[in-house]
Amino acid sequence: MWLQTVECSKHQLLVVAFVSDFINIEGTNKLYDYSITNMFGQELIKGKSISNKIENLSKLTTGIYIITIKTENQIATFKIVKE
């Protein structure tokens, strides 16, 4: 499993790049917005969370997606692979 870490407003934001039905987000305990788009830029899933897990990925088919996480002070974008 491949991991990527980004400094996000005095907190480490850790995103798992290979996912199945959920994504673990660690290092932030504040509210954040997230969106998941396909490689054509079409937004498929979006929401707000304070949890360390985004769980509604079961409707995505196997493929490559972009997740954008917006906190109060930072925007982080990652490529994820849905297995």
N, CA, C and O atoms as a Tinker XYZ file with bonds, in Angstrom:
   332  protein
     1  N      0.842000   -1.165000    0.000000    73     2
     2  CA     0.000000    0.000000    0.000000    64     1     3
     3  C      0.888000    1.229000    0.000000    63     2     4     5
     4  O      1.826000    1.317000    0.792000    81     3
     5  N      0.607000    2.168000   -0.870000    73     3     6
     6  CA     1.418000    3.361000   -1.030000    64     5     7
     7  C      0.759000    4.515000   -0.308000    63     6     8     9
     8  O     -0.453000    4.696000   -0.419000    81     7
     9  N      1.523000    5.299000    0.424000    73     7    10
    10  CA     0.992000    6.416000    1.189000    64     9    11
    11  C      1.669000    7.702000    0.772000    63    10    12    13
    12  O      2.828000    7.705000    0.357000    81    11
    13  N      0.929000    8.802000    0.885000    73    11    14
    14  CA     1.497000   10.114000    0.620000    64    13    15
    15  C      1.114000   11.020000    1.775000    63    14    16    17
    16  O     -0.036000   11.017000    2.212000    81    15
    17  N      2.066000   11.795000    2.273000    73    15    18
    18  CA     1.826000   12.689000    3.403000    64    17    19
    19  C      2.066000   14.120000    2.962000    63    18    20    21
    20  O      3.018000   14.404000    2.235000    81    19
    21  N      1.197000   15.020000    3.406000    73    19    22
    22  CA     1.302000   16.430000    3.062000    64    21    23
    23  C      1.129000   17.244000    4.330000    63    22    24    25
    24  O      0.274000   16.926000    5.157000    81    23
    25  N      1.927000   18.287000    4.494000    73    23    26
    26  CA     1.754000   19.203000    5.617000    64    25    27
    27  C      0.509000   20.033000    5.350000    63    26    28    29
    28  O      0.395000   20.666000    4.300000    81    27
    29  N     -0.416000   20.035000    6.286000    73    27    30
    30  CA    -1.678000   20.731000    6.084000    64    29    31
    31  C     -1.996000   21.567000    7.319000    63    30    32    33
    32  O     -2.576000   21.061000    8.280000    81    31
    33  N     -1.627000   22.817000    7.299000    73    31    34
    34  CA    -1.965000   23.746000    8.368000    64    33    35
    35  C     -1.566000   23.222000    9.745000    63    34    36    37
    36  O     -2.415000   23.066000   10.624000    81    35
    37  N     -0.292000   22.954000    9.929000    73    35    38
    38  CA     0.271000   22.475000   11.188000    64    37    39
    39  C     -0.159000   21.053000   11.540000    63    38    40    41
    40  O      0.081000   20.609000   12.663000    81    39
    41  N     -0.773000   20.342000   10.635000    73    39    42
    42  CA    -1.173000   18.955000   10.843000    64    41    43
    43  C     -0.674000   18.135000    9.659000    63    42    44    45
    44  O     -0.601000   18.636000    8.537000    81    43
    45  N     -0.339000   16.899000    9.907000    73    43    46
    46  CA     0.016000   16.011000    8.810000    64    45    47
    47  C     -1.269000   15.425000    8.247000    63    46    48    49
    48  O     -2.108000   14.925000    8.996000    81    47
    49  N     -1.421000   15.485000    6.954000    73    47    50
    50  CA    -2.578000   14.920000    6.284000    64    49    51
    51  C     -2.089000   13.712000    5.513000    63    50    52    53
    52  O     -1.248000   13.847000    4.625000    81    51
    53  N     -2.598000   12.535000    5.835000    73    51    54
    54  CA    -2.124000   11.291000    5.246000    64    53    55
    55  C     -3.246000   10.674000    4.429000    63    54    56    57
    56  O     -4.340000   10.437000    4.939000    81    55
    57  N     -2.971000   10.418000    3.173000    73    55    58
    58  CA    -3.975000    9.871000    2.273000    64    57    59
    59  C     -3.445000    8.585000    1.674000    63    58    60    61
    60  O     -2.306000    8.537000    1.211000    81    59
    61  N     -4.260000    7.542000    1.678000    73    59    62
    62  CA    -3.895000    6.276000    1.064000    64    61    63
    63  C     -4.201000    6.366000   -0.424000    63    62    64    65
    64  O     -5.312000    6.737000   -0.801000    81    63
    65  N     -3.246000    6.038000   -1.266000    73    63    66
    66  CA    -3.419000    6.184000   -2.705000    64    65    67
    67  C     -4.132000    4.997000   -3.343000    63    66    68    69
    68  O     -4.811000    5.180000   -4.353000    81    67
    69  N     -4.006000    3.782000   -2.796000    73    67    70
    70  CA    -4.738000    2.627000   -3.293000    64    69    71
    71  C     -5.891000    2.368000   -2.333000    63    70    72    73
    72  O     -5.668000    2.148000   -1.142000    81    71
    73  N     -7.130000    2.394000   -2.841000    73    71    74
    74  CA    -8.303000    2.315000   -1.972000    64    73    75
    75  C     -9.253000    1.226000   -2.455000    63    74    76    77
    76  O     -9.186000    0.783000   -3.601000    81    75
    77  N    -10.141000    0.804000   -1.551000    73    75    78
    78  CA   -11.199000   -0.133000   -1.933000    64    77    79
    79  C    -12.541000    0.570000   -1.771000    63    78    80    81
    80  O    -13.041000    1.156000   -2.732000    81    79
    81  N    -13.131000    0.529000   -0.593000    73    79    82
    82  CA   -14.425000    1.173000   -0.383000    64    81    83
    83  C    -14.364000    2.372000    0.541000    63    82    84    85
    84  O    -15.391000    2.994000    0.812000    81    83
    85  N    -13.174000    2.712000    1.034000    73    83    86
    86  CA   -13.036000    3.879000    1.905000    64    85    87
    87  C    -11.615000    4.421000    1.802000    63    86    88    89
    88  O    -10.707000    3.750000    1.313000    81    87
    89  N    -11.447000    5.664000    2.278000    73    87    90
    90  CA   -10.142000    6.322000    2.328000    64    89    91
    91  C     -9.911000    6.757000    3.764000    63    90    92    93
    92  O    -10.783000    7.376000    4.373000    81    91
    93  N     -8.751000    6.443000    4.307000    73    91    94
    94  CA    -8.370000    6.926000    5.633000    64    93    95
    95  C     -7.694000    8.281000    5.501000    63    94    96    97
    96  O     -6.746000    8.444000    4.732000    81    95
    97  N     -8.188000    9.242000    6.254000    73    95    98
    98  CA    -7.589000   10.569000    6.333000    64    97    99
    99  C     -7.127000   10.724000    7.774000    63    98   100   101
   100  O     -7.946000   10.670000    8.692000    81    99
   101  N     -5.840000   10.913000    7.987000    73    99   102
   102  CA    -5.322000   11.006000    9.347000    64   101   103
   103  C     -4.598000   12.321000    9.540000    63   102   104   105
   104  O     -4.049000   12.887000    8.595000    81   103
   105  N     -4.602000   12.802000   10.773000    73   103   106
   106  CA    -3.828000   13.983000   11.117000    64   105   107
   107  C     -4.634000   15.262000   11.170000    63   106   108   109
   108  O     -4.082000   16.323000   11.459000    81   107
   109  N     -5.920000   15.189000   10.900000    73   107   110
   110  CA    -6.750000   16.376000   11.045000    64   109   111
   111  C     -7.991000   16.014000   11.848000    63   110   112   113
   112  O     -8.610000   14.975000   11.616000    81   111
   113  N     -8.344000   16.862000   12.778000    73   111   114
   114  CA    -9.564000   16.647000   13.542000    64   113   115
   115  C    -10.528000   17.803000   13.343000    63   114   116   117
   116  O    -11.436000   18.019000   14.145000    81   115
   117  N    -10.318000   18.537000   12.270000    73   115   118
   118  CA   -11.176000   19.667000   11.932000    64   117   119
   119  C    -12.049000   19.306000   10.735000    63   118   120   121
   120  O    -11.748000   18.379000    9.983000    81   119
   121  N    -13.110000   20.039000   10.579000    73   119   122
   122  CA   -14.008000   19.846000    9.458000    64   121   123
   123  C    -13.265000   20.102000    8.146000    63   122   124   125
   124  O    -12.514000   21.070000    8.026000    81   123
   125  N    -13.480000   19.233000    7.175000    73   123   126
   126  CA   -12.900000   19.428000    5.848000    64   125   127
   127  C    -13.929000   19.063000    4.794000    63   126   128   129
   128  O    -14.810000   18.234000    5.019000    81   127
   129  N    -13.797000   19.703000    3.635000    73   127   130
   130  CA   -14.606000   19.374000    2.458000    64   129   131
   131  C    -13.794000   18.435000    1.594000    63   130   132   133
   132  O    -12.566000   18.518000    1.563000    81   131
   133  N    -14.469000   17.545000    0.896000    73   131   134
   134  CA   -13.766000   16.678000   -0.039000    64   133   135
   135  C    -14.603000   16.501000   -1.300000    63   134   136   137
   136  O    -15.831000   16.585000   -1.271000    81   135
   137  N    -13.919000   16.257000   -2.388000    73   135   138
   138  CA   -14.600000   15.916000   -3.640000    64   137   139
   139  C    -13.745000   14.893000   -4.376000    63   138   140   141
   140  O    -12.516000   14.922000   -4.310000    81   139
   141  N    -14.415000   13.996000   -5.073000    73   139   142
   142  CA   -13.751000   12.976000   -5.870000    64   141   143
   143  C    -14.235000   13.133000   -7.298000    63   142   144   145
   144  O    -15.435000   13.116000   -7.571000    81   143
   145  N    -13.281000   13.286000   -8.203000    73   143   146
   146  CA   -13.610000   13.450000   -9.615000    64   145   147
   147  C    -12.944000   12.351000  -10.428000    63   146   148   149
   148  O    -11.949000   11.763000  -10.006000    81   147
   149  N    -13.509000   12.084000  -11.600000    73   147   150
   150  CA   -12.866000   11.132000  -12.498000    64   149   151
   151  C    -11.797000   11.870000  -13.305000    63   150   152   153
   152  O    -11.594000   13.069000  -13.115000    81   151
   153  N    -11.133000   11.175000  -14.182000    73   151   154
   154  CA   -10.025000   11.766000  -14.936000    64   153   155
   155  C    -10.503000   12.764000  -15.999000    63   154   156   157
   156  O     -9.688000   13.440000  -16.627000    81   155
   157  N    -11.816000   12.853000  -16.198000    73   155   158
   158  CA   -12.387000   13.837000  -17.115000    64   157   159
   159  C    -12.839000   15.097000  -16.386000    63   158   160   161
   160  O    -13.363000   16.025000  -17.002000    81   159
   161  N    -12.631000   15.124000  -15.060000    73   159   162
   162  CA   -12.996000   16.289000  -14.270000    64   161   163
   163  C    -14.438000   16.295000  -13.796000    63   162   164   165
   164  O    -14.888000   17.291000  -13.229000    81   163
   165  N    -15.171000   15.220000  -14.008000    73   163   166
   166  CA   -16.555000   15.141000  -13.566000    64   165   167
   167  C    -16.595000   14.805000  -12.074000    63   166   168   169
   168  O    -16.024000   13.805000  -11.640000    81   167
   169  N    -17.270000   15.644000  -11.301000    73   167   170
   170  CA   -17.371000   15.412000   -9.863000    64   169   171
   171  C    -18.364000   14.281000   -9.590000    63   170   172   173
   172  O    -19.528000   14.358000   -9.982000    81   171
   173  N    -17.893000   13.238000   -8.916000    73   171   174
   174  CA   -18.706000   12.053000   -8.661000    64   173   175
   175  C    -19.212000   11.993000   -7.225000    63   174   176   177
   176  O    -20.340000   11.564000   -6.983000    81   175
   177  N    -18.393000   12.416000   -6.278000    73   175   178
   178  CA   -18.734000   12.376000   -4.860000    64   177   179
   179  C    -18.216000   13.655000   -4.225000    63   178   180   181
   180  O    -17.109000   14.097000   -4.530000    81   179
   181  N    -19.008000   14.253000   -3.345000    73   179   182
   182  CA   -18.502000   15.384000   -2.562000    64   181   183
   183  C    -19.199000   15.386000   -1.219000    63   182   184   185
   184  O    -20.293000   14.842000   -1.066000    81   183
   185  N    -18.554000   16.003000   -0.257000    73   183   186
   186  CA   -19.139000   16.062000    1.068000    64   185   187
   187  C    -18.261000   16.821000    2.042000    63   186   188   189
   188  O    -17.231000   17.389000    1.679000    81   187
   189  N    -18.704000   16.812000    3.295000    73   187   190
   190  CA   -17.962000   17.406000    4.407000    64   189   191
   191  C    -17.785000   16.332000    5.454000    63   190   192   193
   192  O    -18.640000   15.459000    5.606000    81   191
   193  N    -16.689000   16.389000    6.173000    73   191   194
   194  CA   -16.452000   15.383000    7.202000    64   193   195
   195  C    -15.520000   15.919000    8.268000    63   194   196   197
   196  O    -14.717000   16.817000    8.014000    81   195
   197  N    -15.630000   15.369000    9.445000    73   195   198
   198  CA   -14.653000   15.579000   10.511000    64   197   199
   199  C    -14.038000   14.239000   10.872000    63   198   200   201
   200  O    -13.090000   14.164000   11.654000    81   199
   201  N    -14.590000   13.183000   10.293000    73   199   202
   202  CA   -14.120000   11.821000   10.527000    64   201   203
   203  C    -12.793000   11.590000    9.827000    63   202   204   205
   204  O    -12.421000   12.338000    8.922000    81   203
   205  N    -12.083000   10.556000   10.246000    73   203   206
   206  CA   -10.826000   10.213000    9.572000    64   205   207
   207  C    -11.051000    9.214000    8.447000    63   206   208   209
   208  O    -10.097000    8.627000    7.937000    81   207
   209  N    -12.313000    9.015000    8.056000    73   207   210
   210  CA   -12.594000    8.033000    7.015000    64   209   211
   211  C    -13.674000    8.557000    6.075000    63   210   212   213
   212  O    -14.715000    9.038000    6.523000    81   211
   213  N    -13.424000    8.462000    4.778000    73   211   214
   214  CA   -14.439000    8.728000    3.757000    64   213   215
   215  C    -14.885000    7.366000    3.261000    63   214   216   217
   216  O    -14.095000    6.634000    2.665000    81   215
   217  N    -16.154000    7.015000    3.503000    73   215   218
   218  CA   -16.588000    5.642000    3.316000    64   217   219
   219  C    -17.486000    5.381000    2.109000    63   218   220   221
   220  O    -17.798000    4.218000    1.851000    81   219
   221  N    -17.902000    6.352000    1.386000    73   219   222
   222  CA   -18.902000    6.132000    0.348000    64   221   223
   223  C    -18.298000    5.886000   -1.037000    63   222   224   225
   224  O    -18.771000    6.449000   -2.024000    81   223
   225  N    -17.266000    5.059000   -1.116000    73   223   226
   226  CA   -16.593000    4.821000   -2.389000    64   225   227
   227  C    -17.066000    3.557000   -3.100000    63   226   228   229
   228  O    -16.577000    3.251000   -4.188000    81   227
   229  N    -17.990000    2.827000   -2.522000    73   227   230
   230  CA   -18.406000    1.550000   -3.108000    64   229   231
   231  C    -19.066000    1.714000   -4.468000    63   230   232   233
   232  O    -19.053000    0.779000   -5.269000    81   231
   233  N    -19.641000    2.877000   -4.752000    73   231   234
   234  CA   -20.286000    3.065000   -6.046000    64   233   235
   235  C    -19.293000    3.374000   -7.177000    63   234   236   237
   236  O    -19.663000    3.356000   -8.351000    81   235
   237  N    -18.044000    3.654000   -6.824000    73   235   238
   238  CA   -17.028000    3.897000   -7.851000    64   237   239
   239  C    -16.566000    2.573000   -8.456000    63   238   240   241
   240  O    -16.395000    1.581000   -7.748000    81   239
   241  N    -16.369000    2.571000   -9.756000    73   239   242
   242  CA   -15.816000    1.385000  -10.399000    64   241   243
   243  C    -14.297000    1.412000  -10.290000    63   242   244   245
   244  O    -13.718000    2.438000   -9.936000    81   243
   245  N    -13.660000    0.305000  -10.589000    73   243   246
   246  CA   -12.198000    0.236000  -10.577000    64   245   247
   247  C    -11.648000    1.282000  -11.535000    63   246   248   249
   248  O    -12.106000    1.394000  -12.673000    81   247
   249  N    -10.665000    2.046000  -11.071000    73   247   250
   250  CA   -10.081000    3.066000  -11.929000    64   249   251
   251  C     -9.288000    4.089000  -11.145000    63   250   252   253
   252  O     -9.021000    3.919000   -9.955000    81   251
   253  N     -8.919000    5.149000  -11.833000    73   251   254
   254  CA    -8.111000    6.220000  -11.261000    64   253   255
   255  C     -8.997000    7.448000  -11.071000    63   254   256   257
   256  O     -9.754000    7.824000  -11.966000    81   255
   257  N     -8.894000    8.068000   -9.896000    73   255   258
   258  CA    -9.700000    9.225000   -9.545000    64   257   259
   259  C     -8.821000   10.278000   -8.882000    63   258   260   261
   260  O     -7.695000    9.997000   -8.472000    81   259
   261  N     -9.347000   11.484000   -8.784000    73   259   262
   262  CA    -8.675000   12.584000   -8.106000    64   261   263
   263  C     -9.507000   12.953000   -6.888000    63   262   264   265
   264  O    -10.712000   13.181000   -7.002000    81   263
   265  N     -8.869000   13.014000   -5.718000    73   263   266
   266  CA    -9.551000   13.478000   -4.510000    64   265   267
   267  C     -8.950000   14.815000   -4.110000    63   266   268   269
   268  O     -7.730000   14.978000   -4.075000    81   267
   269  N     -9.819000   15.765000   -3.811000    73   267   270
   270  CA    -9.399000   17.074000   -3.339000    64   269   271
   271  C     -9.946000   17.256000   -1.933000    63   270   272   273
   272  O    -11.142000   17.085000   -1.695000    81   271
   273  N     -9.068000   17.603000   -1.005000    73   271   274
   274  CA    -9.436000   17.813000    0.388000    64   273   275
   275  C     -9.143000   19.270000    0.726000    63   274   276   277
   276  O     -8.017000   19.741000    0.567000    81   275
   277  N    -10.164000   19.972000    1.190000    73   275   278
   278  CA   -10.032000   21.387000    1.525000    64   277   279
   279  C    -10.247000   21.564000    3.020000    63   278   280   281
   280  O    -11.320000   21.263000    3.543000    81   279
   281  N     -9.216000   22.054000    3.702000    73   279   282
   282  CA    -9.345000   22.419000    5.111000    64   281   283
   283  C     -9.474000   23.929000    5.176000    63   282   284   285
   284  O     -9.541000   24.601000    4.146000    81   283
   285  N     -9.508000   24.452000    6.369000    73   283   286
   286  CA    -9.635000   25.895000    6.553000    64   285   287
   287  C     -8.493000   26.660000    5.885000    63   286   288   289
   288  O     -8.697000   27.763000    5.377000    81   287
   289  N     -7.280000   26.071000    5.886000    73   287   290
   290  CA    -6.101000   26.799000    5.411000    64   289   291
   291  C     -5.411000   26.193000    4.203000    63   290   292   293
   292  O     -4.439000   26.768000    3.715000    81   291
   293  N     -5.868000   25.062000    3.705000    73   291   294
   294  CA    -5.106000   24.383000    2.657000    64   293   295
   295  C     -6.008000   23.548000    1.764000    63   294   296   297
   296  O     -7.063000   23.068000    2.177000    81   295
   297  N     -5.560000   23.390000    0.533000    73   295   298
   298  CA    -6.201000   22.479000   -0.409000    64   297   299
   299  C     -5.159000   21.455000   -0.833000    63   298   300   301
   300  O     -4.068000   21.822000   -1.269000    81   299
   301  N     -5.488000   20.174000   -0.709000    73   299   302
   302  CA    -4.569000   19.099000   -1.109000    64   301   303
   303  C     -5.293000   18.233000   -2.139000    63   302   304   305
   304  O     -6.462000   17.892000   -1.960000    81   303
   305  N     -4.598000   17.883000   -3.211000    73   303   306
   306  CA    -5.161000   17.064000   -4.278000    64   305   307
   307  C     -4.278000   15.846000   -4.487000    63   306   308   309
   308  O     -3.054000   15.957000   -4.557000    81   307
   309  N     -4.917000   14.671000   -4.587000    73   307   310
   310  CA    -4.204000   13.413000   -4.731000    64   309   311
   311  C     -4.859000   12.542000   -5.789000    63   310   312   313
   312  O     -6.073000   12.584000   -5.993000    81   311
   313  N     -4.045000   11.767000   -6.443000    73   311   314
   314  CA    -4.556000   10.737000   -7.338000    64   313   315
   315  C     -4.755000    9.476000   -6.518000    63   314   316   317
   316  O     -3.874000    9.091000   -5.749000    81   315
   317  N     -5.915000    8.820000   -6.676000    73   315   318
   318  CA    -6.177000    7.563000   -5.978000    64   317   319
   319  C     -6.542000    6.491000   -6.999000    63   318   320   321
   320  O     -7.068000    6.788000   -8.072000    81   319
   321  N     -6.257000    5.251000   -6.650000    73   319   322
   322  CA    -6.589000    4.116000   -7.499000    64   321   323
   323  C     -7.617000    3.276000   -6.754000    63   322   324   325
   324  O     -7.333000    2.746000   -5.680000    81   323
   325  N     -8.813000    3.155000   -7.327000    73   323   326
   326  CA    -9.868000    2.330000   -6.731000    64   325   327
   327  C     -9.657000    0.901000   -7.212000    63   326   328   329
   328  O     -9.652000    0.647000   -8.417000    81   327
   329  N     -9.481000   -0.037000   -6.280000    73   327   330
   330  CA    -9.223000   -1.428000   -6.617000    64   329   331
   331  C    -10.525000   -2.203000   -6.673000    63   330   332
   332  O    -10.518000   -3.404000   -6.944000    81   331
